[in-house]
Amino acid sequence: MKDPVIVASGHTYDRNSIARWINSGHHTCPKSGKRLIHTALMPNYALKSLLHQWCQDNNVPLIENSTSSSSRFERSSSKSKLSGKDTDRVSATKAAMDAVKMTAGFLVGKLAMGSTEIQRQAAYELRLLAKTGMDNRRIIVEAGAIPFLVTLLSSTDPRIQENAVTALLNLSIFDNNKILIMAAGSIDSIINVLESGKTMEARENAAATIFSLSIINDCKVTIGTRPRAFSALVGLLREGTASGKKDAASALFNLSLNNANKASIVVAGAVPLLIELLMDDKAGITDDAMALLALLSGCSEGLEEIKESRILMPIAIDLLRFGSTKGKESSITLLLGLCKDGGEEVARRLLINPRSIPSLQSLSADCSLKARRKADALLRLLNRCCSQSHNPAG
């Protein structure tokens, strides 16, 4: 590869090779098979710089490197023309896969041996390469990228750290990679970035990485043994951008699906902050905050803190009327839990609010089956409480 260029799909190819592909009448990306919305070829300057650097370091004329990969592509292209469209696509895909393997191996080598500038560029290229395609994510990991990316999480260079954690985030989308990332001892380093990353984007992408990893139950357990993770996520929930707050809330939600983690999240100070965020339109995470509060009400520590709030119930009732489907269902779950635990006192507070009964009646007739059942159960509880108040025991 002599002159790397980026096509409309975001994939990188050698200019001569991809130009032949396009000029022969193909208007799809060889790697993804998706139709290109345009055929402009944008220079990949970062990868080109790395290629030049590698050739200089190894006393290899750049033309030799280009000829090898180009001729491979040409042979595949010639063979595909002789064999029809199906073989054409298979050959092109193999050539693209070979190119990704070569690029991944080359970039991982630069992570291991390059200068700070080279490591920064290599981590950025791997970040982009891992952004599209499960095959890319698998190939990058097979090339040995994970241990080097984990090491770079502690880099003093802000961009290296940011690129490394984002590359790990992109790699973690492939489920098999989640286990490998955890096995590399990454979690403490990811938490360090989450706590005190050198850029806000690095911190937020660390939260997104924890969210992605915690989809797997074993990872929920492992992360749950690190109280710092919960404190750092709550900190980002307070300080992050709108997208960062959402990443933090999503990670906390995933982790709280493991009952053993709920108390730790409450101890980290999540409940009052989540209630505060319910009233913050700019934060834009009302649904996420209510869903997490509903889950945290499932532990005694969370329920006690939630019951102390005098503003949460009116907010939940408003969400029954004006919230999204998710917000309504989370509100019903929370209110039902409060009534079951708080009994008559909570029920009376609900009955005093003139909007609660009409909202619940509306939802019991027009919502998901799960939400309808909970709305009906809550209405029965309120009806029983109302009957008891009118017919006290003699």
VEXROLO-974452 format. One record per residue (C-alpha): residue number from 0; chain; x, y, z. Coordinates in steps of 0.1 Angstrom, whole numbers, plus 5000, padded with zeros to 4 digits. Layout:
seq|mol|xx|yy|zz
NUM|A|X|Y|Z
...
//
This chain:
seq|mol|xx|yy|zz
0|A|5000|5000|5000
1|A|5016|5032|4988
2|A|4989|5058|4988
3|A|4961|5050|5013
4|A|4927|5067|5006
5|A|4894|5066|5024
6|A|4862|5058|5004
7|A|4826|5069|5012
8|A|4821|5038|5035
9|A|4849|5049|5058
10|A|4872|5020|5048
11|A|4908|5026|5037
12|A|4924|5011|5005
13|A|4954|5016|4983
14|A|4945|5043|4958
15|A|4955|5024|4926
16|A|4937|4993|4937
17|A|4904|5009|4947
18|A|4905|5031|4916
19|A|4907|5000|4894
20|A|4878|4985|4913
21|A|4857|5016|4908
22|A|4867|5021|4872
23|A|4858|4985|4863
24|A|4822|4994|4871
25|A|4819|4986|4908
26|A|4802|5012|4930
27|A|4803|4993|4962
28|A|4828|4990|4991
29|A|4848|4958|4986
30|A|4849|4952|5024
31|A|4813|4960|5034
32|A|4795|4954|5001
33|A|4776|4986|5007
34|A|4769|5010|4978
35|A|4792|5041|4978
36|A|4772|5073|4979
37|A|4800|5089|4960
38|A|4833|5077|4945
39|A|4856|5105|4957
40|A|4889|5092|4973
41|A|4900|5111|5003
42|A|4937|5108|5013
43|A|4944|5091|5046
44|A|4973|5113|5056
45|A|4978|5097|5091
46|A|4982|5062|5077
47|A|5004|5074|5048
48|A|5027|5091|5074
49|A|5029|5058|5093
50|A|5037|5039|5061
51|A|5065|5063|5052
52|A|5079|5061|5088
53|A|5078|5023|5087
54|A|5096|5021|5054
55|A|5123|5045|5066
56|A|5128|5026|5098
57|A|5131|4993|5079
58|A|5150|5006|5048
59|A|5122|4994|5026
60|A|5115|5013|4994
61|A|5079|5024|4995
62|A|5072|5011|4960
63|A|5080|4975|4970
64|A|5054|4976|4998
65|A|5029|4990|4973
66|A|5036|4965|4946
67|A|5030|4935|4969
68|A|4996|4946|4981
69|A|4986|4960|4947
70|A|4994|4929|4928
71|A|4975|4908|4952
72|A|4945|4930|4946
73|A|4950|4929|4908
74|A|4952|4891|4908
75|A|4920|4889|4928
76|A|4904|4913|4905
77|A|4914|4895|4873
78|A|4903|4862|4887
79|A|4869|4876|4897
80|A|4863|4889|4862
81|A|4867|4854|4848
82|A|4845|4838|4874
83|A|4814|4860|4875
84|A|4798|4883|4901
85|A|4798|4860|4931
86|A|4834|4851|4928
87|A|4841|4887|4921
88|A|4827|4897|4955
89|A|4844|4869|4973
90|A|4878|4878|4958
91|A|4873|4915|4966
92|A|4863|4907|5002
93|A|4894|4885|5006
94|A|4916|4912|4993
95|A|4900|4937|5016
96|A|4904|4913|5046
97|A|4941|4908|5037
98|A|4945|4946|5036
99|A|4929|4950|5070
100|A|4951|4922|5085
101|A|4982|4939|5071
102|A|4971|4973|5083
103|A|4962|4960|5117
104|A|4995|4942|5122
105|A|5014|4972|5110
106|A|4995|4996|5134
107|A|4999|4973|5164
108|A|5036|4972|5157
109|A|5036|5010|5159
110|A|5017|5009|5192
111|A|5045|4987|5206
112|A|5076|5004|5192
113|A|5067|5038|5179
114|A|5075|5073|5193
115|A|5047|5092|5211
116|A|5037|5108|5178
117|A|5036|5075|5160
118|A|5016|5058|5189
119|A|4991|5087|5187
120|A|4986|5082|5150
121|A|4985|5044|5153
122|A|4959|5045|5181
123|A|4938|5069|5161
124|A|4939|5047|5130
125|A|4930|5016|5150
126|A|4902|5036|5166
127|A|4888|5043|5131
128|A|4894|5008|5118
129|A|4875|4993|5147
130|A|4846|5017|5142
131|A|4831|4998|5113
132|A|4827|4961|5108
133|A|4828|4931|5132
134|A|4855|4915|5110
135|A|4877|4945|5116
136|A|4872|4942|5153
137|A|4881|4906|5153
138|A|4912|4911|5131
139|A|4925|4939|5152
140|A|4923|4918|5184
141|A|4939|4888|5166
142|A|4968|4912|5157
143|A|4974|4916|5194
144|A|4961|4952|5199
145|A|4944|4949|5233
146|A|4974|4947|5256
147|A|4991|4977|5240
148|A|4959|4997|5240
149|A|4954|4990|5277
150|A|4989|5001|5284
151|A|4983|5034|5265
152|A|4953|5042|5288
153|A|4979|5054|5313
154|A|4997|5076|5287
155|A|5003|5112|5297
156|A|4994|5123|5262
157|A|4957|5133|5262
158|A|4951|5122|5225
159|A|4968|5088|5230
160|A|4947|5081|5260
161|A|4915|5092|5243
162|A|4923|5072|5211
163|A|4932|5041|5231
164|A|4900|5041|5252
165|A|4879|5048|5222
166|A|4895|5020|5202
167|A|4888|4996|5231
168|A|4852|5009|5231
169|A|4848|5001|5194
170|A|4865|4967|5198
171|A|4842|4958|5227
172|A|4811|4959|5204
173|A|4822|4925|5192
174|A|4810|4902|5221
175|A|4840|4878|5220
176|A|4863|4908|5225
177|A|4846|4918|5257
178|A|4860|4888|5275
179|A|4895|4894|5260
180|A|4895|4930|5271
181|A|4885|4921|5306
182|A|4911|4892|5307
183|A|4938|4918|5298
184|A|4933|4934|5332
185|A|4919|4965|5316
186|A|4891|4974|5340
187|A|4912|4993|5366
188|A|4929|5013|5338
189|A|4895|5021|5323
190|A|4882|5032|5357
191|A|4912|5055|5360
192|A|4904|5071|5327
193|A|4868|5075|5338
194|A|4878|5091|5371
195|A|4905|5115|5358
196|A|4909|5112|5321
197|A|4928|5140|5305
198|A|4898|5149|5282
199|A|4861|5148|5288
200|A|4857|5127|5257
201|A|4881|5101|5271
202|A|4861|5100|5304
203|A|4828|5096|5286
204|A|4841|5069|5262
205|A|4855|5051|5293
206|A|4819|5051|5307
207|A|4806|5039|5273
208|A|4832|5011|5275
209|A|4821|5000|5309
210|A|4785|5000|5296
211|A|4795|4978|5267
212|A|4815|4954|5288
213|A|4788|4951|5315
214|A|4764|4936|5290
215|A|4780|4903|5300
216|A|4770|4891|5334
217|A|4805|4880|5345
218|A|4817|4915|5337
219|A|4790|4930|5359
220|A|4803|4910|5388
221|A|4839|4919|5382
222|A|4832|4956|5378
223|A|4810|4954|5409
224|A|4841|4946|5430
225|A|4855|4980|5422
226|A|4835|5007|5442
227|A|4856|5033|5424
228|A|4837|5025|5392
229|A|4804|5035|5408
230|A|4818|5067|5423
231|A|4834|5076|5390
232|A|4802|5070|5370
233|A|4782|5091|5394
234|A|4808|5118|5391
235|A|4804|5118|5353
236|A|4766|5118|5357
237|A|4771|5151|5375
238|A|4799|5166|5354
239|A|4796|5152|5319
240|A|4780|5165|5287
241|A|4745|5154|5278
242|A|4759|5124|5260
243|A|4783|5117|5288
244|A|4755|5117|5314
245|A|4736|5093|5292
246|A|4766|5070|5289
247|A|4771|5071|5327
248|A|4734|5064|5334
249|A|4734|5035|5309
250|A|4765|5020|5325
251|A|4749|5023|5360
252|A|4717|5007|5347
253|A|4735|4977|5333
254|A|4755|4973|5365
255|A|4724|4975|5387
256|A|4709|4946|5368
257|A|4732|4926|5391
258|A|4714|4929|5425
259|A|4747|4929|5444
260|A|4757|4962|5428
261|A|4726|4982|5437
262|A|4736|4991|5472
263|A|4771|5002|5460
264|A|4755|5025|5434
265|A|4732|5040|5461
266|A|4762|5045|5485
267|A|4780|5063|5456
268|A|4753|5090|5458
269|A|4733|5082|5427
270|A|4698|5086|5441
271|A|4697|5124|5449
272|A|4716|5132|5417
273|A|4692|5111|5396
274|A|4662|5129|5411
275|A|4679|5162|5404
276|A|4684|5152|5368
277|A|4648|5143|5364
278|A|4641|5180|5366
279|A|4669|5191|5343
280|A|4656|5193|5307
281|A|4690|5202|5294
282|A|4705|5169|5307
283|A|4680|5150|5284
284|A|4681|5118|5304
285|A|4648|5118|5322
286|A|4638|5083|5309
287|A|4672|5069|5318
288|A|4672|5085|5353
289|A|4637|5072|5361
290|A|4645|5037|5348
291|A|4676|5036|5370
292|A|4657|5048|5401
293|A|4630|5022|5395
294|A|4658|4995|5395
295|A|4675|5010|5426
296|A|4642|5009|5445
297|A|4646|4971|5444
298|A|4672|4973|5472
299|A|4664|4984|5508
300|A|4691|5012|5507
301|A|4677|5026|5475
302|A|4641|5024|5486
303|A|4649|5043|5519
304|A|4666|5072|5500
305|A|4638|5073|5474
306|A|4611|5075|5501
307|A|4628|5105|5517
308|A|4623|5126|5486
309|A|4592|5147|5486
310|A|4594|5157|5450
311|A|4599|5123|5433
312|A|4563|5112|5435
313|A|4549|5143|5418
314|A|4575|5140|5391
315|A|4566|5103|5386
316|A|4529|5111|5383
317|A|4536|5138|5357
318|A|4556|5113|5337
319|A|4526|5090|5338
320|A|4508|5117|5318
321|A|4534|5133|5297
322|A|4564|5110|5296
323|A|4576|5086|5269
324|A|4565|5050|5269
325|A|4597|5041|5287
326|A|4592|5069|5312
327|A|4557|5059|5319
328|A|4566|5022|5325
329|A|4595|5032|5348
330|A|4572|5055|5368
331|A|4546|5028|5373
332|A|4573|5004|5384
333|A|4587|5029|5409
334|A|4552|5039|5423
335|A|4541|5003|5427
336|A|4572|4995|5446
337|A|4568|5024|5469
338|A|4532|5016|5476
339|A|4540|4979|5483
340|A|4567|4989|5508
341|A|4553|5022|5521
342|A|4517|5010|5524
343|A|4490|5034|5533
344|A|4512|5065|5537
345|A|4525|5063|5501
346|A|4490|5054|5488
347|A|4475|5084|5505
348|A|4500|5107|5490
349|A|4491|5092|5456
350|A|4454|5096|5462
351|A|4457|5132|5473
352|A|4472|5140|5439
353|A|4442|5146|5416
354|A|4462|5135|5385
355|A|4473|5100|5397
356|A|4441|5080|5393
357|A|4431|5094|5358
358|A|4467|5088|5346
359|A|4468|5052|5359
360|A|4433|5045|5344
361|A|4445|5058|5311
362|A|4476|5037|5311
363|A|4458|5006|5322
364|A|4438|5008|5289
365|A|4466|5020|5266
366|A|4501|5008|5273
367|A|4523|4978|5270
368|A|4510|4946|5286
369|A|4536|4947|5313
370|A|4528|4984|5321
371|A|4490|4977|5320
372|A|4494|4949|5346
373|A|4514|4971|5369
374|A|4489|5000|5365
375|A|4461|4976|5373
376|A|4479|4963|5403
377|A|4486|4999|5415
378|A|4449|5009|5410
379|A|4438|4978|5431
380|A|4462|4988|5459
381|A|4448|5024|5459
382|A|4413|5012|5457
383|A|4419|4989|5487
384|A|4435|5018|5507
385|A|4406|5041|5498
386|A|4380|5015|5509
387|A|4398|5010|5542
388|A|4399|5047|5549
389|A|4361|5049|5543
390|A|4354|5018|5563
391|A|4378|5018|5593
392|A|4377|4987|5615
393|A|4352|4990|5643
//
